[in-house]
Amino acid sequence: MRILGLHIRDSLNAGDRYSCPLEYFAFPGHEIILGDMRAPPSCAPDVVVYGGGSITASPAFRRWPGAITIAWGVGHHVRSEPWDDAMHAEHGRAAYLCDLYFPRDAVRGFQVVPDASCLHPVFDEIIEPRHAVVCYSAARRIDVSNGSDPHMTNEDGSVEDAVRFLGSGRKIVTSSYHGVYWAWLLGRSVKMVAWGSKFFYLPSLNLSQCREANRSAYARVVELLDG
């Protein structure tokens, strides 16, 4: 089968770039093609895997005719309250388009599967804190730099750069979704500067649990493809 993985790939945002689950799992015997969902590659896929990222409301999130459609680690984003009903409605619309649906948010009736970047080997490194506080900004949203503590944005480098920077602080101040997520995976204290609903639906899972949830999703995907 030809498996097409789509997410926000052509992005400076490290969280977007490293969230694709197909980067972390092998599918022997299948052809894997990865692309940006906003301008997908020209091909005729048998399977389309969306994820991760806050992509469920995107007009590019659609069912591909004749293809199995899977969403894996996908998230919503609502900027104005009330959030809960809007979050469930947005996921409901997206799930209707899919044969398998694994949201990264706690949605009624679905298995929660956090962003697949938790599987990156950088989280297996021992990263010792060197600073009391580090600041990690969502580059195009809210600047949390304070002029004294070390600062980085989510557009400044790779996932390795970001995780090692976050790990260098005992406490992280961040306006980035992945800044919060990765800091929690590292076991660090976090001050979250939120600018939308997605921050309040982060899974309260540790690194091991996040990885196990992704392995469980992988097993279900393989079972579907092999069946």
Backbone bond lengths (Angstrom), bond angles and torsions (degrees), N, CA, C in turn:
res aa  C-N    CA-C-N  psi(-1)  N-CA   C-N-CA  omega(-1)  CA-C   N-CA-C  phi
1 M - - - 1.461 - - 1.532 110.74 -
2 R 1.297 114.49 151.47 1.470 120.34 173.64 1.524 107.80 -98.08
3 I 1.341 116.06 118.89 1.460 122.07 -177.67 1.520 108.74 -108.51
4 L 1.316 116.31 121.44 1.454 122.56 -179.74 1.526 109.25 -104.93
5 G 1.329 116.54 118.47 1.453 121.91 177.70 1.520 110.17 -99.01
6 L 1.327 116.80 125.49 1.460 121.51 -176.05 1.527 111.13 -127.22
7 H 1.317 115.73 131.60 1.460 122.03 172.98 1.523 106.47 -159.06
8 I 1.324 117.86 -171.71 1.474 120.49 176.99 1.523 106.46 -81.06
9 R 1.299 115.87 86.22 1.466 121.88 -170.02 1.522 112.99 -91.58
10 D 1.320 116.01 -39.92 1.471 120.43 -177.89 1.525 108.36 -87.51
11 S 1.312 115.09 74.57 1.461 121.54 -172.22 1.520 109.72 -141.44
12 L 1.330 116.55 149.14 1.457 120.83 172.39 1.519 111.53 -78.00
13 N 1.319 116.46 -19.58 1.461 122.27 -177.13 1.528 109.87 -71.39
14 A 1.325 116.16 116.96 1.469 120.35 -177.41 1.519 111.64 -61.29
15 G 1.334 117.71 -34.85 1.456 120.59 178.60 1.515 112.33 -62.07
16 D 1.325 116.90 -41.03 1.460 120.83 176.57 1.531 111.07 -66.04
17 R 1.305 115.84 -46.08 1.470 119.97 -171.55 1.522 112.92 -65.51
18 Y 1.329 117.55 -32.02 1.466 120.33 -171.75 1.524 113.20 -108.30
19 S 1.326 117.35 21.96 1.463 120.22 -175.24 1.523 114.01 -99.32
20 C 1.327 118.05 -0.64 1.465 120.70 -175.34 1.533 111.09 -76.79
21 P 1.333 119.13 119.64 1.475 120.04 -178.59 1.520 113.72 -64.79
22 L 1.329 117.49 -24.07 1.471 119.35 -179.49 1.529 111.99 -69.79
23 E 1.325 116.90 -12.18 1.464 120.91 175.52 1.529 111.70 -75.86
24 Y 1.332 116.94 -17.84 1.463 120.79 -169.85 1.530 114.19 -114.37
25 F 1.329 117.17 -7.56 1.463 120.63 -178.66 1.523 110.22 -129.20
26 A 1.326 115.68 146.80 1.468 121.72 178.56 1.527 109.82 -94.13
27 F 1.322 115.06 144.23 1.454 121.98 175.73 1.532 107.98 -129.34
28 P 1.329 116.51 75.62 1.466 120.26 -175.88 1.530 111.56 -57.40
29 G 1.315 114.43 138.50 1.457 120.15 178.22 1.512 114.15 85.50
30 H 1.332 116.96 -3.75 1.461 121.00 179.34 1.528 110.02 -114.94
31 E 1.314 116.36 148.66 1.464 121.80 175.95 1.529 108.85 -89.23
32 I 1.323 116.43 125.43 1.458 121.70 -178.87 1.528 109.65 -105.98
33 I 1.316 116.04 128.15 1.462 122.88 175.28 1.520 107.35 -125.60
34 L 1.330 117.57 130.28 1.455 122.20 -179.40 1.517 110.01 -115.06
35 G 1.318 116.41 140.06 1.449 119.24 -179.86 1.511 112.47 -158.90
36 D 1.324 114.86 172.12 1.456 121.81 177.43 1.526 108.69 -85.13
37 M 1.327 116.64 129.23 1.464 119.85 -175.51 1.528 112.49 -65.00
38 R 1.334 117.43 -21.41 1.458 119.82 -179.17 1.522 112.35 -76.88
39 A 1.340 116.47 -20.98 1.473 122.17 176.62 1.521 107.68 -146.80
40 P 1.335 117.38 71.05 1.464 120.76 -172.58 1.504 113.19 -65.21
41 P 1.327 117.13 152.99 1.456 120.70 177.16 1.526 111.09 -61.61
42 S 1.289 115.86 152.23 1.456 121.01 178.23 1.527 108.74 -81.77
43 C 1.314 116.80 105.08 1.457 121.15 179.63 1.530 108.41 -161.91
44 A 1.299 116.00 170.28 1.463 121.69 177.97 1.522 107.82 -114.61
45 P 1.326 118.25 89.16 1.465 120.65 -175.24 1.531 112.36 -77.36
46 D 1.318 114.44 152.73 1.465 120.59 170.15 1.518 111.06 -89.48
47 V 1.339 114.80 -27.33 1.467 121.92 -178.99 1.525 107.80 -138.37
48 V 1.328 116.11 136.49 1.463 121.29 173.06 1.527 107.99 -119.03
49 V 1.339 115.94 126.17 1.467 121.57 177.71 1.524 108.04 -113.81
50 Y 1.325 116.61 113.74 1.455 122.05 175.43 1.531 109.29 -92.24
51 G 1.327 116.75 137.31 1.466 119.69 174.15 1.501 112.08 138.83
52 G 1.355 111.19 156.80 1.466 127.27 -4.26 1.527 110.00 -94.91
53 G 1.346 114.49 -147.22 1.447 120.48 179.31 1.522 113.79 99.49
54 S 1.329 115.32 168.58 1.476 122.35 178.21 1.517 108.51 -83.97
55 I 1.321 116.82 80.13 1.460 120.73 -168.63 1.524 113.64 -124.53
56 T 1.322 118.24 0.07 1.468 118.72 -171.96 1.527 113.49 -67.15
57 A 1.331 117.83 -26.22 1.463 120.78 -179.49 1.524 112.56 -90.55
58 S 1.328 117.48 -4.10 1.464 120.56 -177.22 1.529 110.93 -67.96
59 P 1.343 118.22 138.10 1.462 120.01 174.74 1.523 112.54 -63.79
60 A 1.330 117.11 -16.52 1.467 120.95 177.54 1.524 112.15 -79.50
61 F 1.330 117.03 -10.71 1.463 121.26 177.38 1.526 106.95 -84.70
62 R 1.317 116.55 107.95 1.460 120.65 -173.35 1.529 109.65 -150.07
63 R 1.297 115.88 166.75 1.458 120.21 172.75 1.529 108.85 -84.45
64 W 1.330 115.35 134.06 1.452 121.17 177.29 1.525 108.62 -90.93
65 P 1.332 118.19 123.10 1.473 120.50 -178.70 1.529 111.47 -56.51
66 G 1.309 115.43 130.05 1.460 120.73 176.40 1.511 115.17 79.57
67 A 1.333 118.08 0.85 1.464 120.96 -177.14 1.529 109.97 -115.73
68 I 1.319 115.75 146.19 1.456 121.14 168.61 1.528 107.50 -68.74
69 T 1.316 117.15 129.90 1.461 121.26 -177.23 1.528 109.54 -114.18
70 I 1.343 115.69 125.45 1.460 122.90 -176.22 1.529 108.71 -127.81
71 A 1.316 116.69 135.81 1.469 121.55 172.18 1.523 107.75 -114.52
72 W 1.337 115.84 132.42 1.471 120.19 -169.31 1.528 108.95 -138.35
73 G 1.333 115.97 109.04 1.459 119.97 179.74 1.512 113.29 73.06
74 V 1.332 117.19 29.97 1.470 120.43 -176.90 1.523 110.52 -88.53
75 G 1.325 114.87 150.76 1.450 120.73 -177.75 1.511 112.74 -128.86
76 H 1.323 114.82 160.63 1.452 122.46 176.62 1.532 108.13 -97.90
77 H 1.328 114.82 175.49 1.460 118.79 168.45 1.512 108.63 -157.79
78 V 1.319 115.88 116.80 1.462 122.99 177.31 1.516 107.18 -120.92
79 R 1.313 117.07 130.56 1.461 119.89 -173.65 1.532 113.75 -96.21
80 S 1.331 117.41 -14.43 1.456 118.53 -177.94 1.522 110.13 -128.07
81 E 1.334 116.06 144.58 1.457 121.18 -179.84 1.542 110.23 -79.50
82 P 1.367 118.27 157.77 1.468 127.74 2.06 1.529 111.37 -76.77
83 W 1.339 115.56 139.73 1.448 120.89 -172.07 1.519 114.52 -89.16
84 D 1.328 116.93 -39.26 1.460 119.35 -165.32 1.528 112.54 -61.60
85 D 1.319 117.56 -50.55 1.458 119.83 -179.26 1.528 111.12 -62.81
86 A 1.335 116.21 -40.43 1.466 119.93 179.87 1.516 110.96 -65.84
87 M 1.342 117.18 -38.24 1.455 120.86 178.59 1.526 111.14 -62.92
88 H 1.333 116.85 -47.73 1.459 120.26 -179.63 1.529 111.12 -65.57
89 A 1.328 117.57 -37.17 1.460 120.63 179.15 1.523 111.17 -66.34
90 E 1.340 116.02 -41.69 1.466 119.55 179.99 1.525 111.02 -63.90
91 H 1.323 117.30 -44.35 1.460 120.12 177.23 1.531 111.19 -66.11
92 G 1.329 117.18 -36.20 1.463 119.66 178.64 1.514 112.21 -61.71
93 R 1.335 117.27 -42.08 1.466 121.01 178.05 1.526 110.47 -63.34
94 A 1.329 115.41 -43.26 1.469 118.94 -178.22 1.528 111.16 -68.45
95 A 1.338 116.57 -41.34 1.461 119.97 -178.54 1.523 111.78 -63.25
96 Y 1.329 116.58 -31.49 1.467 121.29 179.51 1.533 111.51 -60.60
97 L 1.327 116.27 -25.93 1.465 121.59 -177.81 1.529 112.69 -86.13
98 C 1.333 117.51 -4.83 1.460 121.13 -168.31 1.524 112.75 -118.40
99 D 1.333 114.55 153.23 1.460 121.78 173.02 1.523 111.51 -87.17
100 L 1.329 116.74 -31.52 1.462 123.14 172.01 1.521 107.19 -133.15
101 Y 1.327 116.46 137.45 1.460 119.33 -175.58 1.522 109.90 -136.90
102 F 1.334 115.70 117.24 1.453 122.29 -179.35 1.527 109.05 -123.61
103 P 1.342 118.18 92.58 1.462 119.80 178.88 1.519 111.51 -77.18
104 R 1.313 115.89 152.19 1.468 119.61 174.94 1.524 110.51 -84.31
105 D 1.330 117.09 -11.02 1.459 122.87 177.97 1.535 109.59 -96.71
106 A 1.318 115.99 158.80 1.467 120.84 177.86 1.525 108.95 -79.20
107 V 1.321 115.57 94.66 1.464 122.82 -177.09 1.519 108.59 -110.15
108 R 1.309 116.63 133.76 1.463 120.92 -178.49 1.525 111.35 -55.97
109 G 1.335 115.21 128.19 1.453 120.10 174.39 1.515 115.68 88.67
110 F 1.343 117.67 1.90 1.458 120.09 -177.34 1.530 111.43 -128.28
111 Q 1.321 114.87 149.13 1.460 121.14 174.54 1.523 109.25 -73.76
112 V 1.326 117.01 125.22 1.465 121.12 177.68 1.528 109.36 -76.26
113 V 1.325 116.02 126.49 1.466 121.40 176.59 1.529 107.74 -128.81
114 P 1.328 117.67 104.82 1.465 120.50 -177.32 1.526 112.21 -64.17
115 D 1.314 114.17 165.05 1.460 122.30 178.93 1.530 110.89 -47.55
116 A 1.339 115.87 132.60 1.467 121.57 -173.49 1.517 113.94 -69.80
117 S 1.321 118.73 -8.18 1.469 119.97 178.28 1.520 112.26 -62.30
118 C 1.342 117.21 -15.58 1.468 119.79 175.85 1.525 111.76 -61.07
119 L 1.319 117.18 -18.88 1.467 121.79 -178.64 1.527 112.55 -84.34
120 H 1.317 117.03 -5.47 1.463 119.47 -178.04 1.533 109.89 -64.22
121 P 1.322 117.91 136.62 1.472 120.38 -177.44 1.519 115.25 -62.98
122 V 1.327 118.61 -14.50 1.465 119.33 178.31 1.525 110.90 -61.04
123 F 1.333 117.66 -26.12 1.464 120.07 179.91 1.524 112.44 -75.10
124 D 1.321 116.93 -8.13 1.459 120.45 175.57 1.526 111.91 -89.58
125 E 1.316 117.08 -7.14 1.457 121.00 178.25 1.533 110.48 -76.09
126 I 1.297 116.40 150.94 1.467 121.71 172.08 1.531 106.96 -89.82
127 I 1.327 115.70 111.41 1.464 121.33 -176.55 1.521 108.26 -113.82
128 E 1.302 116.53 109.78 1.463 121.57 -177.97 1.526 110.79 -85.04
129 P 1.326 117.91 134.70 1.467 119.94 176.85 1.528 111.68 -68.89
130 R 1.342 114.63 138.32 1.461 120.63 178.70 1.531 111.92 -119.47
131 H 1.322 115.66 -11.83 1.464 121.00 -177.05 1.525 109.23 -128.48
132 A 1.305 116.01 149.81 1.464 119.92 175.63 1.525 110.54 -67.46
133 V 1.357 115.93 -41.56 1.467 121.79 -177.17 1.527 109.09 -139.92
134 V 1.332 116.38 139.06 1.466 121.49 167.26 1.526 107.58 -128.05
135 C 1.327 115.49 153.79 1.465 121.60 -176.98 1.523 109.58 -117.98
136 Y 1.335 116.42 132.79 1.474 122.10 -176.12 1.529 108.17 -132.66
137 S 1.331 115.56 109.58 1.462 120.97 -172.60 1.523 112.37 -98.34
138 A 1.333 115.13 145.99 1.459 121.07 163.11 1.517 105.87 -76.20
139 A 1.332 116.40 111.68 1.462 121.74 -164.73 1.526 113.39 -56.84
140 R 1.311 117.66 -36.62 1.467 119.70 -174.78 1.519 112.09 -103.75
141 R 1.333 116.39 15.17 1.456 119.85 -177.30 1.530 111.02 -122.65
142 I 1.330 117.59 -87.70 1.462 121.13 -174.42 1.522 109.35 -124.62
143 D 1.309 115.86 123.64 1.466 122.19 177.86 1.531 108.37 -82.87
144 V 1.327 116.49 118.83 1.469 119.95 -178.92 1.532 111.91 -105.95
145 S 1.341 117.34 10.44 1.463 119.52 178.22 1.525 109.48 -65.12
146 N 1.323 115.56 147.68 1.467 119.42 -178.66 1.521 113.27 -123.28
147 G 1.333 117.49 5.05 1.452 121.29 176.28 1.507 114.99 84.56
148 S 1.322 117.89 -5.95 1.466 119.74 -178.86 1.526 112.67 -127.21
149 D 1.327 118.24 -44.33 1.461 120.81 -179.50 1.534 110.70 -83.15
150 P 1.339 117.84 151.73 1.463 120.67 178.24 1.525 110.91 -54.21
151 H 1.336 115.57 141.46 1.466 120.61 -174.08 1.523 110.26 -134.93
152 M 1.330 115.44 144.97 1.463 123.22 176.90 1.526 106.83 -149.68
153 T 1.325 117.45 154.85 1.461 120.42 173.61 1.527 109.43 -113.41
154 N 1.322 114.87 166.94 1.458 119.60 -179.66 1.523 113.33 -74.84
155 E 1.328 117.15 3.03 1.463 121.24 175.98 1.526 112.13 -112.23
156 D 1.331 116.94 10.52 1.460 120.47 -172.85 1.521 115.44 -91.14
157 G 1.320 119.07 -7.52 1.460 117.91 -178.37 1.510 112.14 178.15
158 S 1.317 114.73 -159.84 1.457 122.53 -177.21 1.525 110.81 -83.74
159 V 1.328 115.83 175.25 1.464 119.72 175.16 1.531 109.95 -64.32
160 E 1.331 117.48 -34.98 1.470 119.88 176.73 1.526 110.61 -61.57
161 D 1.335 116.14 -45.41 1.463 120.24 179.02 1.531 110.60 -60.01
162 A 1.337 115.53 -45.27 1.460 120.27 -176.13 1.524 111.43 -66.03
163 V 1.327 117.37 -47.51 1.460 120.50 -176.27 1.527 110.83 -66.74
164 R 1.336 117.23 -40.52 1.464 119.34 178.30 1.531 111.03 -66.30
165 F 1.327 116.50 -35.52 1.465 119.62 176.53 1.528 109.88 -66.24
166 L 1.325 117.01 -48.53 1.468 120.09 179.48 1.523 111.05 -59.91
167 G 1.322 116.01 -40.50 1.454 120.08 -179.83 1.513 113.58 -67.56
168 S 1.333 116.93 -17.89 1.463 119.98 -179.89 1.523 112.52 -75.36
169 G 1.337 116.59 -9.97 1.463 119.96 179.09 1.517 112.14 -107.90
170 R 1.307 115.81 146.17 1.470 119.30 172.49 1.528 110.36 -76.46
171 K 1.328 115.66 -30.17 1.460 121.79 176.27 1.516 108.38 -131.25
172 I 1.329 116.79 141.70 1.465 122.00 -179.90 1.518 108.89 -118.17
173 V 1.322 116.28 130.00 1.455 122.50 170.36 1.519 106.42 -104.83
174 T 1.348 117.86 121.46 1.460 118.30 -172.70 1.522 112.65 -148.32
175 S 1.335 114.98 145.65 1.460 122.62 172.59 1.524 110.44 -110.07
176 S 1.326 116.81 13.36 1.462 122.57 -179.24 1.530 110.17 -103.60
177 Y 1.331 116.85 133.93 1.474 120.40 175.99 1.517 110.01 -56.40
178 H 1.324 116.91 -50.22 1.459 119.31 -179.05 1.522 111.88 -70.21
179 G 1.323 116.90 -25.26 1.459 118.99 173.32 1.519 111.18 -60.81
180 V 1.339 115.69 -43.85 1.470 119.94 177.12 1.527 110.08 -66.70
181 Y 1.322 116.31 -49.23 1.469 121.52 -176.60 1.523 111.58 -59.08
182 W 1.319 116.89 -50.01 1.464 120.53 -177.98 1.522 111.22 -67.81
183 A 1.328 117.49 -36.19 1.465 119.68 177.46 1.527 110.82 -63.21
184 W 1.334 116.55 -41.23 1.465 119.73 177.08 1.524 111.05 -64.01
185 L 1.334 116.85 -40.76 1.464 119.75 178.65 1.524 111.14 -62.18
186 L 1.323 116.46 -29.96 1.465 121.68 177.97 1.522 112.25 -83.27
187 G 1.310 117.41 -6.24 1.453 120.84 -179.35 1.516 114.39 76.72
188 R 1.336 116.87 23.44 1.454 120.89 -178.68 1.528 111.69 -92.60
189 S 1.311 115.22 157.66 1.454 121.72 173.04 1.522 108.88 -75.80
190 V 1.328 116.49 140.21 1.467 119.92 -174.12 1.519 110.97 -130.88
191 K 1.333 116.67 133.45 1.456 122.36 164.42 1.517 106.64 -104.13
192 M 1.321 116.70 112.71 1.456 123.20 -174.24 1.522 110.02 -93.21
193 V 1.329 116.31 126.05 1.460 121.79 174.65 1.527 106.08 -106.85
194 A 1.313 115.58 91.87 1.464 121.33 -170.97 1.527 111.31 -84.58
195 W 1.327 116.46 150.40 1.462 122.05 174.79 1.535 111.58 -135.82
196 G 1.324 116.32 21.83 1.455 120.16 176.84 1.511 110.53 177.91
197 S 1.307 115.31 175.21 1.462 121.78 -171.66 1.515 114.37 -66.95
198 K 1.342 117.34 -28.33 1.463 119.22 -172.47 1.532 112.07 -59.91
199 F 1.314 117.41 -27.93 1.464 120.52 -179.60 1.529 112.14 -65.66
200 F 1.317 116.20 -27.15 1.462 120.27 -174.07 1.521 113.25 -93.22
201 Y 1.332 116.01 4.77 1.465 120.41 176.79 1.528 111.23 -121.15
202 L 1.322 116.48 18.18 1.461 120.50 174.73 1.522 109.95 -60.94
203 P 1.336 117.89 137.96 1.460 119.57 -179.95 1.525 111.40 -67.73
204 S 1.327 116.41 134.70 1.470 120.57 178.14 1.522 108.86 -89.17
205 L 1.322 115.57 63.80 1.462 122.98 -177.09 1.519 109.05 -123.75
206 N 1.332 116.56 150.33 1.461 119.51 175.91 1.524 110.00 -86.67
207 L 1.320 116.45 179.96 1.467 121.16 -176.14 1.521 111.67 -57.84
208 S 1.321 116.75 -47.24 1.461 120.72 -178.59 1.527 111.54 -60.96
209 Q 1.320 116.87 -42.15 1.468 120.77 -179.04 1.522 111.56 -68.98
210 C 1.330 117.40 -38.03 1.465 120.79 177.71 1.526 110.67 -64.42
211 R 1.311 115.73 -42.43 1.460 119.31 178.63 1.522 111.34 -65.99
212 E 1.317 117.62 -41.30 1.461 120.83 -179.64 1.524 110.64 -64.84
213 A 1.326 118.00 -37.82 1.458 121.00 177.24 1.523 110.82 -61.94
214 N 1.327 117.39 -39.49 1.463 120.64 177.77 1.527 111.56 -69.45
215 R 1.313 117.51 -37.34 1.474 119.78 177.07 1.524 110.66 -65.62
216 S 1.318 116.62 -36.71 1.459 120.77 177.05 1.528 110.70 -64.61
217 A 1.345 116.31 -42.22 1.465 120.01 176.96 1.525 110.68 -62.81
218 Y 1.316 116.61 -42.31 1.465 121.17 178.04 1.527 110.78 -57.91
219 A 1.321 116.70 -44.57 1.469 120.03 179.74 1.515 110.90 -61.23
220 R 1.320 117.78 -39.47 1.467 120.42 179.40 1.521 111.66 -69.79
221 V 1.325 116.90 -35.18 1.470 120.05 176.99 1.525 110.25 -66.69
222 V 1.323 116.76 -45.59 1.474 120.53 178.85 1.523 110.55 -61.03
223 E 1.322 116.01 -40.76 1.468 119.65 179.24 1.527 110.78 -62.56
224 L 1.316 116.72 -40.52 1.469 120.66 178.01 1.519 111.38 -64.86
225 L 1.339 116.33 -45.16 1.462 119.60 -178.45 1.516 111.86 -67.03
226 D 1.322 116.71 -40.36 1.459 120.29 -178.52 1.530 111.93 -73.80
227 G 1.339 115.03 -24.22 1.465 118.32 -179.02 1.506 112.52 -78.48
